[in-house]
Amino acid sequence: MIFLYIGLIILLPIYAHFKLKITYNKYSKIRSTSGMNGAEVARLILDQNGLQNVKVVESKGFLSDHYNPITKIVALSPNNYRDASVAGTAIAAHEVGHAIQDKEAYAALRIRHRLVPVANITSKASWIFIMIGIIFSSMNSLLGIGIALLAVGVVFQVVTLPVEFNASSRAMNQIVTLGIIKNEEEKDAKKVLSAAAMTYVAAAAVAVLELLRLVLIFTSRD
């Protein structure tokens, strides 16, 4: 059982990352029929949804694409910002999907945004309590505190799932409705977004498994 657990928490994220990289590399080399690069795609969708106040900028790093709800900025990695590819189109639309969520006050996005600073602190602090609690069995209460703190990070990972899936759904709706992609491109764009979503699923699964393992250790000591 322990080998299955170790295999899952190690191999699942590796598989998800590998799948995304392979899928992205494939469809980033396929030029979109619209001829629009990611920056143009993002700008068009934003303007069509009354989001002229949201800026589109180029970020640094591989697949560093994101939307910042505080600064109202859609940041696209260099390849996606500049190139007219199926992958770039899908990812640009996905990030704009988050901007649309923000405009419509999508509940899950609001919850995730509020959890970010809390989860950043509790996730780091939790392991101090957990390690002390595991090493010194007499301090099981510290392990319990660590688990409670870690649970905040797990909630963040779980809440992220509907946010990402919903953004992808909005992205597909926008690029199809606006005629940005056509025919086979729709299926290819879905593959890119599905591969990206898998990384979040893997992260959430690993977080939940680790939390359950620690809970079992905690309860077995009572």
Residue frames as a rotation matrix with the C-alpha (Angstrom) as fourth column:
MET 1
0.567 0.824 0.000 0.00
0.824 -0.567 0.000 0.00
0.000 0.000 -1.000 0.00
ILE 2
0.439 -0.481 -0.759 2.82
0.189 -0.776 0.601 2.37
-0.878 -0.408 -0.250 0.88
PHE 3
-0.633 -0.709 0.311 4.43
0.416 0.028 0.909 1.77
-0.653 0.705 0.277 -2.52
LEU 4
-0.085 0.712 0.697 1.17
0.977 -0.077 0.198 2.63
0.194 0.698 -0.689 -4.27
TYR 5
0.774 0.374 -0.511 0.93
0.535 -0.818 0.212 5.84
-0.339 -0.437 -0.833 -2.27
ILE 6
-0.008 -0.883 -0.470 4.53
0.105 -0.468 0.877 6.83
-0.994 -0.042 0.096 -3.03
GLY 7
-0.622 -0.196 0.758 3.99
0.715 0.255 0.652 5.97
-0.321 0.947 -0.018 -6.67
LEU 8
0.319 0.866 0.384 0.92
0.938 -0.346 0.001 8.18
0.134 0.360 -0.923 -6.90
ILE 9
0.805 0.042 -0.592 2.36
0.280 -0.907 0.316 11.27
-0.524 -0.420 -0.741 -5.23
ILE 10
-0.204 -0.947 -0.247 5.55
-0.015 -0.249 0.968 11.05
-0.979 0.202 0.036 -7.30
LEU 11
-0.746 -0.174 0.643 4.38
0.547 0.391 0.740 9.75
-0.380 0.904 -0.197 -10.66
LEU 12
0.251 0.949 0.189 1.05
0.924 -0.177 -0.340 11.58
-0.289 0.259 -0.921 -10.97
PRO 13
0.630 -0.042 -0.776 2.56
-0.034 -0.999 0.027 15.10
-0.776 0.010 -0.631 -11.05
ILE 14
-0.485 -0.872 -0.068 5.37
-0.190 0.030 0.981 13.92
-0.854 0.489 -0.180 -13.33
TYR 15
-0.493 0.390 0.778 2.86
0.803 0.548 0.234 12.39
-0.335 0.740 -0.583 -15.75
ALA 16
0.584 0.792 -0.179 0.70
0.687 -0.600 -0.410 15.54
-0.432 0.117 -0.894 -15.73
HIS 17
0.321 -0.558 -0.765 3.70
-0.293 -0.827 0.480 17.78
-0.900 0.070 -0.429 -16.38
PHE 18
-0.707 -0.621 0.339 5.00
0.062 0.423 0.904 15.50
-0.704 0.660 -0.261 -19.13
LYS 19
-0.143 0.770 0.622 1.56
0.933 0.315 -0.176 15.32
-0.331 0.555 -0.763 -20.76
LEU 20
0.725 0.411 -0.553 1.23
0.297 -0.911 -0.287 19.11
-0.622 0.044 -0.782 -20.76
LYS 21
-0.052 -0.852 -0.521 4.69
-0.378 -0.466 0.800 19.64
-0.925 0.238 -0.297 -22.20
ILE 22
-0.745 -0.199 0.637 4.18
0.402 0.628 0.666 17.13
-0.533 0.752 -0.388 -25.00
THR 23
0.165 0.918 0.360 0.71
0.944 -0.041 -0.329 18.45
-0.287 0.393 -0.873 -25.86
TYR 24
0.653 0.057 -0.755 1.79
0.078 -0.997 -0.008 22.07
-0.753 -0.054 -0.655 -25.73
ASN 25
-0.380 -0.897 -0.225 4.89
-0.240 -0.139 0.961 21.50
-0.893 0.419 -0.163 -27.85
LYS 26
-0.567 0.230 0.791 2.78
0.723 0.598 0.345 19.75
-0.394 0.768 -0.506 -30.48
TYR 27
0.333 0.870 0.364 0.05
0.943 -0.296 -0.154 22.36
-0.027 0.394 -0.919 -30.82
SER 28
0.453 -0.269 -0.850 2.31
0.098 -0.932 0.348 25.38
-0.886 -0.241 -0.396 -30.36
LYS 29
-0.670 -0.742 -0.009 3.81
-0.003 -0.010 1.000 24.41
-0.742 0.670 0.005 -33.71
ILE 30
-0.395 0.637 0.662 0.45
0.918 0.308 0.251 24.31
-0.044 0.707 -0.706 -35.47
ARG 31
-0.999 -0.016 -0.033 -0.49
0.013 -0.995 0.101 27.74
-0.034 0.100 0.994 -36.82
SER 32
-0.302 0.949 -0.086 -4.05
0.423 0.052 -0.904 28.83
-0.854 -0.309 -0.418 -36.16
THR 33
-0.240 0.276 0.930 -6.18
0.968 0.002 0.250 29.60
0.067 0.961 -0.268 -39.19
SER 34
0.792 0.561 -0.240 -7.16
0.588 -0.807 0.059 32.96
-0.161 -0.188 -0.969 -37.71
GLY 35
0.160 -0.841 0.518 -3.54
0.652 -0.304 -0.695 34.10
0.741 0.449 0.499 -37.91
MET 36
0.620 0.133 0.773 -3.96
-0.386 -0.806 0.448 35.89
0.683 -0.576 -0.449 -34.58
ASN 37
-0.505 -0.792 -0.342 -1.27
0.043 0.373 -0.927 35.65
0.862 -0.483 -0.154 -31.95
GLY 38
-0.276 0.403 -0.873 -2.14
0.895 0.439 -0.081 35.14
0.350 -0.804 -0.481 -28.30
ALA 39
-0.815 -0.078 -0.573 -2.02
0.354 -0.851 -0.387 38.84
-0.458 -0.519 0.722 -27.49
GLU 40
-0.833 0.519 -0.193 -4.51
-0.492 -0.534 0.687 39.60
0.254 0.667 0.700 -30.26
VAL 41
-0.347 0.707 -0.617 -6.79
0.335 0.707 0.623 36.75
0.876 0.009 -0.482 -29.21
ALA 42
-0.443 0.115 -0.889 -6.79
0.895 -0.006 -0.446 37.94
-0.056 -0.993 -0.100 -25.60
ARG 43
-0.918 0.044 -0.393 -7.44
-0.016 -0.997 -0.074 41.54
-0.396 -0.061 0.916 -26.62
LEU 44
-0.700 0.686 -0.200 -10.34
-0.327 -0.059 0.943 40.60
0.635 0.725 0.265 -28.89
ILE 45
-0.189 0.643 -0.742 -12.08
0.643 0.652 0.401 38.46
0.742 -0.401 -0.537 -26.26
LEU 46
-0.604 -0.089 -0.792 -11.53
0.737 -0.441 -0.512 41.07
-0.304 -0.893 0.332 -23.55
ASP 47
-0.944 0.218 -0.247 -12.99
-0.281 -0.926 0.254 43.85
-0.173 0.309 0.935 -25.72
GLN 48
-0.530 0.777 -0.340 -15.94
-0.141 0.315 0.939 41.71
0.836 0.546 -0.058 -26.74
ASN 49
0.036 0.512 -0.859 -16.74
0.809 0.490 0.326 41.19
0.587 -0.706 -0.396 -23.05
GLY 50
0.741 0.353 0.571 -16.45
0.096 -0.897 0.431 44.82
0.664 -0.265 -0.699 -22.02
LEU 51
0.763 -0.537 -0.361 -13.06
0.519 0.175 0.836 44.40
-0.386 -0.825 0.412 -20.38
GLN 52
0.662 -0.495 0.562 -11.16
0.307 -0.505 -0.806 47.21
0.683 0.707 -0.182 -22.06
ASN 53
0.706 -0.368 0.605 -9.64
-0.676 -0.605 0.421 48.06
0.211 -0.706 -0.676 -18.67
VAL 54
0.726 -0.453 0.517 -7.74
0.040 0.779 0.626 44.74
-0.686 -0.434 0.584 -18.57
LYS 55
0.336 -0.712 -0.616 -4.25
-0.914 -0.405 -0.031 44.92
-0.227 0.574 -0.787 -20.05
VAL 56
0.979 -0.157 0.132 -2.47
0.187 0.947 -0.260 42.17
-0.084 0.279 0.957 -21.98
VAL 57
0.489 -0.871 -0.045 1.28
-0.860 -0.490 0.142 41.98
-0.146 -0.031 -0.989 -21.38
GLU 58
0.487 -0.448 -0.749 4.13
-0.194 0.781 -0.593 39.63
0.852 0.434 0.294 -22.13
SER 59
0.855 -0.202 0.478 5.50
-0.460 0.131 0.878 37.67
-0.240 -0.971 0.019 -19.18
LYS 60
-0.083 -0.944 -0.318 8.79
-0.951 0.171 -0.259 35.84
0.299 0.281 -0.912 -18.78
GLY 61
-0.628 -0.278 0.727 9.34
-0.576 0.794 -0.194 32.11
-0.523 -0.541 -0.659 -18.64
PHE 62
-0.876 0.255 -0.410 7.87
-0.152 0.660 0.736 28.97
0.458 0.706 -0.540 -20.16
LEU 63
-0.144 0.943 -0.302 4.08
0.498 0.332 0.801 28.70
0.855 -0.035 -0.517 -19.68
SER 64
-0.854 -0.197 -0.481 4.09
0.517 -0.427 -0.742 31.59
-0.060 -0.882 0.467 -17.20
ASP 65
-0.562 0.711 0.423 0.64
0.035 -0.491 0.871 32.63
0.827 0.504 0.251 -18.41
HIS 66
-0.539 0.437 -0.720 -1.70
0.840 0.217 -0.498 33.97
-0.062 -0.873 -0.484 -15.72
TYR 67
0.067 0.600 0.797 -4.34
0.322 -0.769 0.552 36.54
0.944 0.220 -0.245 -14.84
ASN 68
-0.818 -0.356 -0.453 -3.86
0.549 -0.242 -0.800 38.91
0.175 -0.903 0.393 -11.92
PRO 69
0.131 0.988 0.086 -7.22
0.871 -0.157 0.465 40.01
0.473 0.014 -0.881 -10.48
ILE 70
0.268 -0.095 -0.959 -5.57
0.718 -0.644 0.264 42.79
-0.642 -0.759 -0.104 -8.47
THR 71
-0.538 -0.587 -0.605 -3.73
0.014 -0.724 0.690 44.55
-0.843 0.363 0.397 -11.30
LYS 72
0.586 0.810 -0.015 -6.28
-0.096 0.051 -0.994 43.46
-0.805 0.584 0.108 -13.95
ILE 73
-0.014 -0.691 -0.723 -3.55
-0.963 -0.186 0.196 42.12
-0.269 0.699 -0.663 -16.20
VAL 74
0.944 0.154 0.292 -3.51
-0.047 0.938 -0.344 39.07
-0.327 0.311 0.893 -18.48
ALA 75
0.123 -0.975 -0.185 0.13
-0.853 -0.199 0.482 37.99
-0.507 0.099 -0.856 -18.76
LEU 76
0.977 0.211 0.010 1.12
-0.164 0.789 -0.592 35.63
-0.133 0.577 0.806 -21.57
SER 77
0.265 -0.925 0.273 4.41
0.241 0.338 0.910 33.77
-0.933 -0.175 0.313 -21.92
PRO 78
-0.377 -0.536 -0.755 6.58
-0.458 -0.601 0.655 34.88
-0.805 0.592 -0.019 -24.90
ASN 79
-0.980 -0.025 0.199 5.55
0.146 0.593 0.792 32.13
-0.138 0.805 -0.577 -27.34
ASN 80
-0.251 0.967 0.053 1.86
0.946 0.256 -0.201 32.47
-0.207 0.000 -0.978 -26.58
TYR 81
0.164 0.258 -0.952 1.99
0.238 -0.947 -0.216 36.26
-0.957 -0.191 -0.216 -26.67
ARG 82
-0.302 -0.467 -0.831 3.76
-0.582 -0.600 0.549 36.53
-0.755 0.649 -0.090 -30.02
ASP 83
-0.974 -0.223 -0.025 2.91
-0.163 0.625 0.763 33.40
-0.155 0.748 -0.646 -32.02
ALA 84
-0.079 0.964 -0.254 -0.27
-0.996 -0.089 -0.027 32.51
-0.049 0.251 0.967 -33.88
SER 85
-0.846 -0.254 -0.468 -0.72
-0.286 0.958 -0.004 28.92
0.450 0.130 -0.884 -32.77
VAL 86
0.118 0.911 -0.396 -3.55
0.000 0.398 0.917 26.68
0.993 -0.109 0.047 -31.63
ALA 87
-0.041 -0.217 -0.975 -1.91
0.918 0.376 -0.122 26.25
0.394 -0.901 0.184 -28.22
GLY 88
-0.921 -0.378 -0.100 -1.35
0.388 -0.858 -0.337 29.98
0.042 -0.349 0.936 -27.81
THR 89
-0.512 0.819 0.259 -4.94
-0.356 -0.477 0.804 30.72
0.782 0.320 0.536 -28.77
ALA 90
0.267 0.640 -0.721 -6.31
0.367 0.624 0.690 28.21
0.891 -0.449 -0.069 -26.24
ILE 91
-0.218 -0.445 -0.868 -4.12
0.965 0.036 -0.261 29.39
0.148 -0.895 0.422 -23.39
ALA 92
-0.967 -0.092 0.239 -4.69
0.089 -0.996 -0.024 33.10
0.240 -0.002 0.971 -24.07
ALA 93
-0.196 0.976 0.093 -8.44
-0.312 -0.152 0.938 32.50
0.930 0.155 0.334 -24.09
HIS 94
0.182 0.204 -0.962 -8.17
0.711 0.648 0.272 30.50
0.679 -0.734 -0.027 -20.86
GLU 95
-0.681 -0.509 -0.526 -6.47
0.732 -0.490 -0.474 33.37
-0.016 -0.707 0.707 -19.04
VAL 96
-0.823 0.482 0.300 -9.10
-0.349 -0.847 0.402 35.79
0.448 0.226 0.865 -20.34
GLY 97
0.007 0.825 -0.565 -11.64
0.246 0.546 0.801 33.30
0.969 -0.145 -0.199 -18.98
HIS 98
-0.268 -0.184 -0.946 -10.32
0.957 0.064 -0.283 34.19
0.113 -0.981 0.159 -15.53
ALA 99
-0.995 -0.095 -0.037 -10.76
0.097 -0.994 -0.051 37.89
-0.032 -0.054 0.998 -16.28
ILE 100
-0.393 0.919 -0.004 -14.38
-0.314 -0.130 0.941 37.22
0.864 0.371 0.340 -17.22
GLN 101
0.044 0.341 -0.939 -14.82
0.746 0.613 0.258 35.26
0.664 -0.712 -0.227 -14.00
ASP 102
-0.714 -0.415 -0.564 -13.44
0.690 -0.556 -0.464 38.24
-0.121 -0.720 0.684 -12.10
LYS 103
-0.891 0.410 0.195 -15.86
-0.287 -0.841 0.458 40.62
0.352 0.352 0.867 -13.83
GLU 104
-0.011 0.960 -0.280 -18.81
-0.293 0.265 0.919 38.37
0.956 0.093 0.278 -13.01
ALA 105
-0.174 -0.144 0.974 -17.62
-0.975 -0.116 -0.192 37.83
0.141 -0.983 -0.120 -9.41
TYR 106
0.286 0.199 -0.937 -17.41
-0.292 0.950 0.112 34.07
0.913 0.241 0.330 -9.93
ALA 107
0.848 0.219 0.483 -17.64
-0.498 0.014 0.867 32.64
0.183 -0.976 0.121 -6.39
ALA 108
0.841 -0.540 -0.027 -14.91
0.527 0.809 0.260 30.02
-0.119 -0.233 0.965 -6.63
LEU 109
0.131 -0.810 0.572 -12.44
0.614 -0.387 -0.688 32.59
0.778 0.442 0.446 -7.99
ARG 110
0.369 0.086 0.926 -13.24
-0.483 -0.833 0.269 34.96
0.794 -0.546 -0.266 -5.14
ILE 111
0.974 0.021 0.227 -12.70
-0.206 0.505 0.838 32.21
-0.097 -0.863 0.496 -2.58
ARG 112
0.584 -0.807 0.093 -9.41
0.798 0.549 -0.249 31.16
0.150 0.219 0.964 -4.16
HIS 113
0.132 -0.524 0.841 -8.16
0.227 -0.810 -0.540 34.75
0.965 0.262 0.012 -4.28
ARG 114
0.564 0.152 0.812 -8.90
-0.667 -0.496 0.556 35.22
0.487 -0.855 -0.178 -0.59
LEU 115
0.979 -0.165 0.122 -7.21
0.064 0.810 0.583 31.94
-0.194 -0.563 0.804 0.29
VAL 116
0.625 -0.773 0.108 -3.94
0.277 0.090 -0.957 32.76
0.730 0.628 0.270 -1.53
PRO 117
-0.016 -0.712 0.702 -2.20
-0.595 -0.557 -0.580 34.77
0.804 -0.426 -0.415 1.25
VAL 118
0.446 0.256 0.857 -3.53
-0.876 0.318 0.361 32.50
-0.181 -0.913 0.366 3.99
ALA 119
0.996 -0.026 0.080 -2.55
0.044 0.972 -0.232 29.30
-0.072 0.235 0.969 2.18
ASN 120
0.442 -0.891 0.101 0.94
-0.058 -0.141 -0.988 30.64
0.895 0.431 -0.114 1.46
ILE 121
-0.133 -0.468 0.874 1.54
-0.884 -0.343 -0.319 31.11
0.449 -0.814 -0.368 5.18
THR 122
0.462 0.420 0.781 -0.21
-0.798 0.582 0.159 28.03
-0.387 -0.697 0.604 6.57
SER 123
0.956 -0.100 -0.275 1.29
-0.081 0.812 -0.577 25.64
0.281 0.574 0.769 4.02
LYS 124
0.079 -0.996 0.048 4.81
-0.193 -0.063 -0.979 26.63
0.978 0.068 -0.198 5.03
ALA 125
-0.288 -0.165 0.943 4.17
-0.914 -0.247 -0.322 26.82
0.287 -0.955 -0.079 8.76
SER 126
0.702 0.706 0.093 2.27
-0.702 0.664 0.257 23.53
0.120 -0.246 0.962 8.84
TRP 127
0.603 -0.486 -0.632 5.35
0.062 0.819 -0.570 21.40
0.795 0.305 0.525 8.20
ILE 128
-0.450 -0.718 0.531 7.16
-0.516 -0.276 -0.811 22.81
0.729 -0.639 -0.246 11.22
PHE 129
-0.045 0.547 0.836 4.39
-0.978 0.147 -0.149 21.52
-0.205 -0.824 0.528 13.49
ILE 130
0.839 0.418 -0.349 4.02
-0.509 0.831 -0.226 18.30
0.195 0.367 0.910 11.51
MET 131
0.187 -0.853 -0.486 7.70
-0.122 0.471 -0.874 17.37
0.975 0.223 -0.016 11.66
ILE 132
-0.620 -0.375 0.689 7.92
-0.689 -0.159 -0.707 18.10
0.375 -0.913 -0.160 15.39
GLY 133
0.203 0.829 0.521 4.73
-0.949 0.298 -0.105 16.15
-0.242 -0.473 0.847 16.00
ILE 134
0.808 0.064 -0.586 5.93
-0.340 0.862 -0.376 13.15
0.481 0.503 0.718 14.00
ILE 135
-0.146 -0.966 -0.214 9.42
-0.175 0.238 -0.955 13.07
0.974 -0.102 -0.204 15.57
PHE 136
-0.958 -0.130 0.256 8.15
-0.262 0.034 -0.964 13.49
0.117 -0.991 -0.067 19.12
SER 137
-0.504 0.800 -0.325 5.10
0.382 0.544 0.747 11.30
0.774 0.252 -0.580 19.57
SER 138
-0.404 0.328 -0.854 4.39
0.889 -0.078 -0.451 12.95
-0.214 -0.941 -0.261 22.93
MET 139
-0.649 0.145 -0.747 3.64
-0.113 -0.989 -0.093 16.16
-0.752 0.024 0.659 21.04
ASN 140
-0.605 0.466 0.645 0.79
0.773 0.540 0.334 14.73
-0.193 0.701 -0.687 18.99
SER 141
0.393 0.783 -0.483 -1.20
0.621 -0.613 -0.489 17.92
-0.679 -0.108 -0.727 19.50
LEU 142
-0.152 -0.532 -0.833 1.39
-0.362 -0.754 0.547 19.79
-0.920 0.385 -0.078 17.42
LEU 143
-0.925 -0.112 0.363 0.84
0.248 0.545 0.801 17.27
-0.288 0.831 -0.476 14.64
GLY 144
-0.066 0.990 0.123 -2.86
0.944 0.102 -0.315 18.06
-0.324 0.096 -0.941 14.84
ILE 145
0.370 0.122 -0.921 -2.17
0.069 -0.992 -0.104 21.77
-0.927 -0.025 -0.375 14.54
GLY 146
-0.631 -0.706 -0.321 0.08
-0.324 -0.137 0.936 21.14
-0.705 0.695 -0.142 11.56
ILE 147
-0.714 0.444 0.542 -2.61
0.673 0.649 0.354 19.06
-0.195 0.618 -0.762 9.86
ALA 148
0.325 0.882 -0.342 -5.18
0.738 -0.463 -0.492 21.80
-0.592 -0.092 -0.801 10.42
LEU 149
0.108 -0.380 -0.919 -2.85
-0.317 -0.889 0.330 24.38
-0.942 0.256 -0.216 8.87
LEU 150
-0.871 -0.474 0.133 -2.06
-0.072 0.389 0.918 22.08
-0.487 0.790 -0.373 5.96
ALA 151
-0.286 0.858 0.426 -5.77
0.822 0.448 -0.352 21.56
-0.493 0.250 -0.833 5.36
VAL 152
0.372 0.378 -0.848 -6.08
-0.015 -0.911 -0.412 25.23
-0.928 0.166 -0.333 4.37
GLY 153
-0.469 -0.648 -0.600 -3.64
-0.666 -0.187 0.722 24.63
-0.580 0.738 -0.344 1.52
VAL 154
-0.865 0.208 0.457 -5.55
0.370 0.878 0.302 21.53
-0.338 0.430 -0.837 0.48
VAL 155
0.184 0.966 -0.181 -8.80
0.599 -0.256 -0.759 23.50
-0.779 0.031 -0.626 0.37
PHE 156
0.119 -0.236 -0.964 -7.02
-0.521 -0.842 0.142 26.01
-0.845 0.486 -0.223 -1.86
GLN 157
-0.865 -0.498 -0.064 -5.94
-0.340 0.487 0.805 23.23
-0.370 0.717 -0.590 -4.24
VAL 158
-0.563 0.728 0.392 -9.45
0.716 0.666 -0.209 21.78
-0.413 0.162 -0.896 -4.37
VAL 159
0.346 0.706 -0.618 -11.11
0.283 -0.707 -0.648 25.18
-0.895 0.049 -0.444 -4.93
THR 160
-0.391 -0.606 -0.693 -8.69
-0.512 -0.482 0.711 25.79
-0.765 0.633 -0.123 -7.78
LEU 161
-0.788 0.034 0.615 -10.20
0.391 0.798 0.458 22.92
-0.475 0.601 -0.642 -9.79
PRO 162
0.232 0.932 0.276 -13.63
0.868 -0.070 -0.492 24.45
-0.440 0.354 -0.825 -10.55
VAL 163
0.433 -0.144 -0.890 -11.92
-0.162 -0.984 0.080 27.80
-0.887 0.109 -0.449 -11.23
GLU 164
-0.589 -0.773 -0.235 -9.65
-0.419 0.043 0.907 26.29
-0.691 0.633 -0.350 -13.86
PHE 165
-0.659 0.403 0.635 -12.27
0.651 0.728 0.213 24.06
-0.377 0.554 -0.742 -15.47
ASN 166
0.428 0.870 -0.244 -14.73
0.646 -0.483 -0.591 26.93
-0.632 0.095 -0.769 -15.65
ALA 167
0.147 -0.468 -0.871 -12.12
-0.420 -0.827 0.373 29.22
-0.896 0.311 -0.318 -17.22
SER 168
-0.856 -0.470 0.213 -11.41
-0.056 0.494 0.868 26.59
-0.513 0.731 -0.449 -19.87
SER 169
-0.230 0.871 0.433 -15.12
0.884 0.373 -0.281 26.20
-0.406 0.319 -0.857 -20.58
ARG 170
0.584 0.399 -0.707 -15.46
0.183 -0.913 -0.364 29.97
-0.791 0.083 -0.606 -20.99
ALA 171
-0.322 -0.823 -0.468 -12.37
-0.422 -0.318 0.849 30.00
-0.848 0.471 -0.245 -23.22
MET 172
-0.812 0.041 0.583 -13.76
0.446 0.687 0.574 27.40
-0.377 0.726 -0.576 -25.59
ASN 173
0.221 0.975 0.036 -17.09
0.839 -0.171 -0.517 29.18
-0.498 0.144 -0.855 -25.77
GLN 174
0.439 -0.094 -0.894 -15.40
-0.126 -0.991 0.042 32.48
-0.890 0.094 -0.447 -26.64
ILE 175
-0.538 -0.774 -0.334 -13.01
-0.444 -0.076 0.893 31.24
-0.716 0.629 -0.303 -29.32
VAL 176
-0.680 0.405 0.611 -15.73
0.670 0.682 0.293 29.18
-0.298 0.608 -0.736 -31.00
THR 177
0.350 0.907 -0.236 -18.43
0.750 -0.422 -0.509 31.88
-0.562 0.001 -0.827 -30.82
LEU 178
0.449 -0.250 -0.858 -16.08
-0.286 -0.950 0.127 34.57
-0.847 0.188 -0.497 -32.11
GLY 179
0.999 0.018 0.044 -14.86
0.032 0.406 -0.913 32.32
-0.035 0.914 0.405 -34.91
ILE 180
0.403 -0.915 0.023 -11.24
-0.877 -0.379 0.296 32.45
-0.263 -0.139 -0.955 -33.74
ILE 181
-0.735 -0.568 0.371 -10.87
-0.432 0.813 0.389 28.69
-0.523 0.125 -0.843 -34.22
LYS 182
0.210 0.802 -0.559 -12.58
-0.973 0.113 -0.204 26.45
-0.100 0.586 0.804 -36.74
ASN 183
0.576 0.168 -0.800 -13.19
-0.508 0.840 -0.190 22.76
0.640 0.516 0.569 -37.45
GLU 184
0.459 -0.441 -0.771 -10.37
0.502 0.845 -0.185 20.52
0.733 -0.302 0.609 -36.16
GLU 185
-0.473 -0.692 0.545 -8.84
-0.036 -0.603 -0.797 23.37
0.880 -0.397 0.260 -34.20
GLU 186
0.270 0.661 0.700 -11.64
-0.795 -0.257 0.550 23.13
0.543 -0.705 0.456 -31.64
LYS 187
0.937 0.055 -0.346 -10.70
0.086 0.922 0.377 19.56
0.340 -0.383 0.859 -30.77
ASP 188
0.090 -0.992 -0.087 -7.00
0.632 0.125 -0.765 20.46
0.770 0.014 0.638 -30.65
ALA 189
-0.294 -0.136 0.946 -7.62
-0.425 -0.868 -0.257 23.46
0.856 -0.478 0.197 -28.40
LYS 190
0.711 0.625 0.322 -9.56
-0.594 0.290 0.750 21.24
0.375 -0.725 0.578 -25.99
LYS 191
0.674 -0.536 -0.509 -6.59
0.522 0.833 -0.185 18.87
0.523 -0.141 0.841 -25.83
VAL 192
-0.349 -0.826 0.442 -4.30
0.246 -0.536 -0.808 21.72
0.904 -0.173 0.391 -24.80
LEU 193
-0.110 0.396 0.911 -6.68
-0.769 -0.615 0.174 22.93
0.629 -0.682 0.373 -22.11
SER 194
0.876 0.442 -0.192 -7.30
-0.260 0.770 0.583 19.39
0.405 -0.461 0.790 -20.83
ALA 195
0.269 -0.873 -0.407 -3.58
0.640 0.478 -0.602 18.76
0.720 -0.099 0.687 -20.51
ALA 196
-0.521 -0.431 0.737 -3.16
-0.165 -0.797 -0.582 22.01
0.838 -0.425 0.344 -18.58
ALA 197
0.320 0.757 0.570 -6.08
-0.790 -0.119 0.602 21.14
0.523 -0.643 0.559 -16.30
MET 198
0.691 -0.082 -0.718 -4.50
0.210 0.974 0.090 17.77
0.692 -0.213 0.690 -15.53
THR 199
-0.425 -0.905 0.019 -1.64
0.291 -0.156 -0.944 19.51
0.857 -0.396 0.329 -13.71
TYR 200
-0.438 0.353 0.827 -4.14
-0.775 -0.614 -0.147 21.07
0.456 -0.705 0.543 -11.29
VAL 201
0.690 0.691 -0.217 -5.94
-0.529 0.685 0.500 17.75
0.494 -0.230 0.838 -10.82
ALA 202
0.280 -0.688 -0.669 -2.63
0.433 0.713 -0.551 16.05
0.857 -0.136 0.498 -10.03
ALA 203
-0.672 -0.561 0.483 -1.66
-0.106 -0.573 -0.812 18.76
0.733 -0.597 0.326 -7.53
ALA 204
-0.019 0.767 0.641 -5.01
-0.932 -0.246 0.266 18.52
0.361 -0.592 0.720 -5.78
ALA 205
0.747 0.297 -0.595 -4.88
-0.189 0.953 0.238 14.71
0.638 -0.065 0.768 -5.67
VAL 206
-0.144 -0.901 -0.409 -1.41
0.440 0.312 -0.842 14.71
0.886 -0.302 0.352 -4.16
ALA 207
-0.649 -0.067 0.758 -2.43
-0.488 -0.727 -0.483 17.33
0.584 -0.683 0.439 -1.58
VAL 208
0.382 0.884 0.271 -5.50
-0.848 0.218 0.484 15.32
0.368 -0.414 0.832 -0.52
LEU 209
0.619 -0.207 -0.758 -3.53
0.153 0.978 -0.142 12.05
0.770 -0.028 0.637 -0.32
GLU 210
-0.479 -0.878 -0.006 -0.84
0.249 -0.129 -0.960 13.65
0.842 -0.462 0.280 1.84
LEU 211
-0.402 0.429 0.809 -3.46
-0.809 -0.581 -0.093 15.15
0.430 -0.691 0.581 4.14
LEU 212
0.684 0.702 -0.198 -5.21
-0.561 0.680 0.472 11.79
0.466 -0.212 0.859 4.53
ARG 213
0.215 -0.695 -0.686 -1.90
0.361 0.709 -0.606 10.06
0.907 -0.117 0.404 5.32
LEU 214
-0.742 -0.539 0.399 -1.16
-0.099 -0.501 -0.860 12.55
0.663 -0.677 0.318 8.08
VAL 215
0.006 0.840 0.543 -4.67
-0.929 -0.196 0.313 12.27
0.369 -0.506 0.779 9.49
LEU 216
0.713 0.214 -0.668 -4.23
-0.109 0.975 0.196 8.48
0.693 -0.066 0.718 9.68
ILE 217
-0.299 -0.893 -0.337 -0.95
0.406 0.201 -0.892 8.91
0.864 -0.404 0.302 11.52
PHE 218
-0.664 0.092 0.742 -2.57
-0.550 -0.733 -0.401 11.35
0.507 -0.674 0.537 13.92
THR 219
0.334 0.916 0.221 -5.61
-0.870 0.210 0.446 9.20
0.362 -0.342 0.867 14.67
SER 220
0.478 -0.193 -0.857 -3.55
0.085 0.981 -0.174 6.01
0.874 0.011 0.485 15.06
ARG 221
-0.616 -0.788 0.007 -1.75
0.128 -0.108 -0.986 7.58
0.778 -0.606 0.167 18.02
ASP 222
-0.167 0.630 0.759 -4.91
-0.841 -0.492 0.224 8.21
0.514 -0.601 0.612 20.06
